[in-house]
Amino acid sequence: MSKTIIVTDSNSGITQDEGKQLGINVIPMPFVINGEEYLEDISITQEKFYEFLRDKKASVSTSQPSMFYLEDLWNDLLETYDEVVYIPMTSGLSGTCANAKTLAEEKFKDKVFVVDNKRISVTQKTSVYEAISLVKMGKSASEIKQYLEETARINSVYIYLDTLYYLKRGGRITAAAAALGTIFKIKPVLFSDGDNFDKFAMCRSMTQAKIKMINRLREELNGKFKEQYEQGLMSVSVAHTQNLEEAKKFAEEIKENFPNLKFNFIDSLSLSVACHIGPGSLAFALSYYKYRDK
């Protein structure tokens, strides 16, 4: 049986310490802050990152692991393992996946398998956990990639934003739109099923947003994910950006409303997402979750 290792990146929310405990490799995502590169969970903490993010004079942007870094990493891992399964964030939100696929095809064919299963943050983390279970079951890297990509679209993420400032700062909305939203105290709920984030709803408060999100969760479980939900194969997580207490409350509301729905984790959204939406957000994420350790 081939020895296979799972590799992901810190967009999954899995820390370096957690990665060691799970027996996987976690690539730290780079950020450029005031012209200097930082690596998530290596040279910058979540707390320090948010200090920079709140500083209106600071320049904060996301970046990608270099292909030289990936090549060196894969070569090192293949000295010990026969195969590598790499689960980066969705290709819909980053070029990392496409670039990694090209590198794997050109230099690591049949050795490194790059998975694009349309996940980000807590849904990506669920995919990593499933991959770990599949390795323990003796599945090959090719089989793991096939399963994760076949189930790619069975997921959705809804995020309430506490402010429009960071969308404006990143050029995703105009200054005028942000100003109007601030004046009328309108805050968006964004949606993604693996590609770009789109507008789902506009709300006046977090309370209103939570009601809309819980109603949407019910619609999805009774609609497009009904078959998987009735089979007990859907799971939900709650995520946030520096909003833990509200996240805990939201998790309890979801558990009360959906007692038969598997609950995974309460987690921080990845810093790559936080960079564009800022602190104070609240999210739920639905994902297919068939293989888990008992």
C-alpha positions as CSV (number, residue, x, y, z in Angstrom):
1,M,0.0,0.0,0.0
2,S,1.3,3.4,-1.0
3,K,2.2,5.9,1.8
4,T,0.2,9.1,1.2
5,I,0.5,12.4,3.0
6,I,-2.2,15.2,3.0
7,V,-1.1,18.8,2.4
8,T,-3.3,21.8,2.8
9,D,-2.8,25.5,3.5
10,S,-3.6,27.8,6.4
11,N,-6.7,28.9,4.5
12,S,-8.3,25.8,6.0
13,G,-8.0,27.3,9.5
14,I,-5.8,24.4,10.6
15,T,-2.8,25.7,12.6
16,Q,0.7,24.4,12.4
17,D,0.3,22.6,15.8
18,E,-3.0,21.0,14.7
19,G,-1.3,19.9,11.5
20,K,1.4,18.1,13.4
21,Q,-1.2,16.4,15.6
22,L,-3.1,15.3,12.5
23,G,0.0,14.1,10.7
24,I,-0.4,16.5,7.8
25,N,1.5,19.4,6.3
26,V,0.0,22.9,6.5
27,I,1.4,25.5,4.1
28,P,1.4,29.0,5.7
29,M,-0.3,31.5,3.5
30,P,1.8,34.7,2.8
31,F,0.5,38.2,3.3
32,V,2.2,41.5,2.3
33,I,1.8,44.1,5.0
34,N,3.4,47.5,4.4
35,G,5.7,46.0,1.8
36,E,6.9,43.1,4.1
37,E,5.9,39.5,3.7
38,Y,4.5,37.6,6.7
39,L,3.5,33.9,6.9
40,E,0.3,33.0,8.7
41,D,0.8,31.3,12.0
42,I,4.6,31.4,11.5
43,S,5.7,35.1,11.5
44,I,2.3,36.7,12.3
45,T,-0.5,35.8,14.7
46,Q,-4.2,36.4,14.2
47,E,-4.1,39.1,16.8
48,K,-1.2,41.0,15.1
49,F,-2.8,40.5,11.7
50,Y,-6.0,42.2,12.9
51,E,-4.0,45.1,14.4
52,F,-2.6,45.8,11.0
53,L,-6.0,45.3,9.3
54,R,-7.7,47.8,11.7
55,D,-5.0,50.4,11.0
56,K,-6.3,52.5,8.1
57,K,-2.8,53.6,7.2
58,A,-1.5,50.0,6.8
59,S,-1.4,48.3,3.4
60,V,-2.6,44.7,3.8
61,S,-2.9,42.2,0.9
62,T,-3.0,38.5,0.3
63,S,-0.4,36.6,-1.7
64,Q,0.3,33.0,-2.8
65,P,2.9,30.4,-2.0
66,S,5.6,30.5,-4.6
67,M,5.9,27.6,-7.0
68,F,9.6,27.2,-5.9
69,Y,8.3,26.7,-2.4
70,L,5.8,24.1,-3.5
71,E,8.4,22.3,-5.6
72,D,10.9,22.1,-2.7
73,L,8.2,21.0,-0.3
74,W,6.9,18.2,-2.6
75,N,10.4,17.0,-3.3
76,D,11.1,16.8,0.4
77,L,7.8,15.0,1.2
78,L,8.4,12.5,-1.7
79,E,11.6,11.3,0.0
80,T,9.4,9.8,2.7
81,Y,6.0,9.3,1.0
82,D,4.9,7.8,-2.3
83,E,2.1,10.2,-3.0
84,V,1.0,13.7,-2.0
85,V,-2.6,15.0,-1.9
86,Y,-2.6,18.8,-1.9
87,I,-5.9,20.5,-0.9
88,P,-5.5,24.3,-1.4
89,M,-8.3,26.8,-1.2
90,T,-10.8,26.9,-4.1
91,S,-9.6,27.9,-7.5
92,G,-12.6,30.3,-7.6
93,L,-10.9,32.6,-5.1
94,S,-7.2,32.1,-5.7
95,G,-4.8,31.3,-8.5
96,T,-2.8,29.0,-6.2
97,C,-4.8,25.9,-7.2
98,A,-4.4,26.3,-10.9
99,N,-0.7,27.1,-10.6
100,A,-0.2,24.1,-8.4
101,K,-2.0,21.8,-10.8
102,T,0.3,23.0,-13.6
103,L,3.4,22.3,-11.5
104,A,2.1,18.9,-10.5
105,E,1.3,17.9,-14.1
106,E,4.7,19.1,-15.4
107,K,7.1,17.8,-12.7
108,F,5.2,15.5,-10.3
109,K,2.8,13.5,-12.5
110,D,1.2,10.5,-10.7
111,K,3.0,11.6,-7.5
112,V,1.3,14.9,-6.5
113,F,-2.5,15.2,-6.8
114,V,-3.9,18.7,-6.5
115,V,-7.5,18.8,-5.5
116,D,-9.9,21.6,-6.5
117,N,-13.0,20.8,-4.5
118,K,-14.3,24.4,-4.2
119,R,-13.8,24.8,-0.5
120,I,-12.5,27.7,1.7
121,S,-11.9,28.0,5.4
122,V,-14.1,25.6,7.5
123,T,-15.4,23.7,4.5
124,Q,-11.8,23.2,3.3
125,K,-11.0,22.0,6.8
126,T,-13.8,19.4,6.5
127,S,-12.3,18.2,3.2
128,V,-8.9,17.8,4.9
129,Y,-10.5,15.7,7.7
130,E,-12.2,13.5,5.1
131,A,-8.9,13.0,3.2
132,I,-7.2,12.0,6.4
133,S,-9.9,9.4,7.0
134,L,-9.6,8.1,3.4
135,V,-5.9,7.7,3.8
136,K,-6.5,5.6,7.0
137,M,-8.9,3.5,4.9
138,G,-6.2,2.7,2.5
139,K,-7.4,4.9,-0.4
140,S,-4.9,6.0,-3.0
141,A,-4.2,9.7,-3.7
142,S,-6.0,9.4,-7.0
143,E,-9.1,8.0,-5.3
144,I,-9.1,10.7,-2.7
145,K,-8.8,13.4,-5.3
146,Q,-11.7,11.9,-7.3
147,Y,-14.0,11.7,-4.3
148,L,-13.3,15.2,-3.1
149,E,-13.8,16.7,-6.6
150,E,-17.0,14.6,-7.2
151,T,-18.5,16.1,-4.0
152,A,-17.1,19.6,-4.6
153,R,-20.4,21.4,-5.1
154,I,-22.1,20.0,-2.1
155,N,-21.2,22.9,0.1
156,S,-22.2,26.5,0.7
157,V,-20.9,29.4,2.9
158,Y,-22.9,32.4,4.1
159,I,-21.1,35.3,5.8
160,Y,-22.6,38.4,7.5
161,L,-20.3,41.4,7.3
162,D,-20.2,43.9,10.2
163,T,-18.8,46.6,7.9
164,L,-18.5,47.6,4.3
165,Y,-15.2,49.3,4.8
166,Y,-13.0,46.4,3.8
167,L,-14.9,45.6,0.7
168,K,-14.4,49.3,-0.3
169,R,-10.7,49.2,0.7
170,G,-10.2,46.2,-1.5
171,G,-12.0,47.8,-4.5
172,R,-14.8,45.3,-4.4
173,I,-17.5,48.1,-4.0
174,T,-17.3,51.8,-4.7
175,A,-16.7,54.4,-2.0
176,A,-20.2,55.8,-2.7
177,A,-21.8,52.4,-2.2
178,A,-19.9,51.9,1.1
179,A,-20.9,55.4,2.3
180,L,-24.6,54.8,1.6
181,G,-24.4,51.5,3.3
182,T,-22.9,53.1,6.4
183,I,-25.4,56.0,6.4
184,F,-28.4,53.6,6.3
185,K,-26.7,51.0,8.5
186,I,-27.0,48.3,5.8
187,K,-24.8,45.3,6.1
188,P,-24.5,42.5,3.6
189,V,-24.7,38.7,3.8
190,L,-22.4,37.1,1.2
191,F,-22.7,33.6,-0.4
192,S,-20.3,31.3,-2.0
193,D,-20.5,27.6,-3.2
194,G,-16.9,27.6,-4.2
195,D,-16.5,30.4,-6.7
196,N,-16.7,34.1,-6.0
197,F,-18.6,35.5,-3.1
198,D,-21.9,37.1,-4.2
199,K,-24.5,39.1,-2.4
200,F,-27.2,37.0,-0.7
201,A,-29.1,39.6,1.4
202,M,-28.8,43.1,2.9
203,C,-29.6,43.5,6.6
204,R,-30.0,46.2,9.2
205,S,-28.5,44.2,12.1
206,M,-26.8,41.0,13.0
207,T,-30.0,39.7,14.5
208,Q,-31.8,40.1,11.2
209,A,-28.9,38.5,9.4
210,K,-29.0,35.5,11.6
211,I,-32.7,35.0,11.0
212,K,-32.1,35.2,7.2
213,M,-29.2,32.8,7.4
214,I,-31.1,30.2,9.5
215,N,-34.0,30.4,7.1
216,R,-31.6,29.9,4.2
217,L,-30.0,27.0,6.0
218,R,-33.4,25.4,6.3
219,E,-34.2,26.0,2.6
220,E,-30.9,24.4,1.5
221,L,-31.5,21.3,3.7
222,N,-35.0,20.9,2.4
223,G,-34.0,21.8,-1.2
224,K,-30.7,21.2,-3.1
225,F,-29.1,19.2,-0.2
226,K,-32.2,17.3,0.8
227,E,-31.1,13.9,-0.3
228,Q,-27.7,14.2,1.4
229,Y,-29.3,15.6,4.6
230,E,-31.8,12.8,4.9
231,Q,-28.9,10.4,4.5
232,G,-27.1,12.1,7.4
233,L,-24.3,13.2,5.2
234,M,-24.5,17.0,5.6
235,S,-22.7,18.9,8.3
236,V,-22.5,22.5,9.5
237,S,-19.9,24.7,11.0
238,V,-19.9,28.3,12.3
239,A,-17.1,30.7,11.6
240,H,-16.3,34.3,12.4
241,T,-13.7,37.0,12.4
242,Q,-12.9,38.1,15.9
243,N,-16.5,37.5,16.9
244,L,-16.3,34.4,19.0
245,E,-19.0,35.1,21.6
246,E,-21.6,35.8,18.8
247,A,-20.4,32.7,17.0
248,K,-21.0,30.5,20.1
249,K,-24.6,31.9,20.4
250,F,-25.2,31.4,16.6
251,A,-24.0,27.8,16.9
252,E,-26.4,27.1,19.7
253,E,-29.3,28.6,17.7
254,I,-28.4,26.3,14.8
255,K,-28.2,23.3,17.0
256,E,-31.6,24.1,18.5
257,N,-33.2,24.6,15.0
258,F,-31.5,21.5,13.4
259,P,-31.0,18.9,16.1
260,N,-30.4,16.2,13.4
261,L,-27.7,18.1,11.5
262,K,-24.1,17.1,12.3
263,F,-22.2,20.0,13.9
264,N,-18.5,20.3,13.1
265,F,-16.7,23.3,14.6
266,I,-16.7,26.9,15.7
267,D,-13.7,28.4,13.9
268,S,-12.1,31.6,12.8
269,L,-12.4,32.4,9.2
270,S,-9.1,32.2,7.3
271,L,-7.1,35.4,7.2
272,S,-7.3,35.4,3.4
273,V,-11.1,35.9,3.8
274,A,-10.7,38.2,6.8
275,C,-8.5,40.5,4.7
276,H,-11.4,41.3,2.5
277,I,-14.3,41.4,5.0
278,G,-12.7,42.7,8.2
279,P,-13.5,41.8,11.9
280,G,-16.9,41.3,13.3
281,S,-18.2,38.8,10.7
282,L,-20.4,35.8,11.4
283,A,-20.9,32.8,9.1
284,F,-22.3,29.3,8.7
285,A,-20.9,26.7,6.3
286,L,-22.7,23.6,5.0
287,S,-20.6,20.8,3.6
288,Y,-20.9,17.1,2.6
289,Y,-19.1,15.0,5.3
290,K,-19.3,11.3,4.6
291,Y,-16.0,10.0,6.0
292,R,-15.0,10.9,9.5
293,D,-13.1,9.1,12.2
294,K,-15.4,7.4,14.7
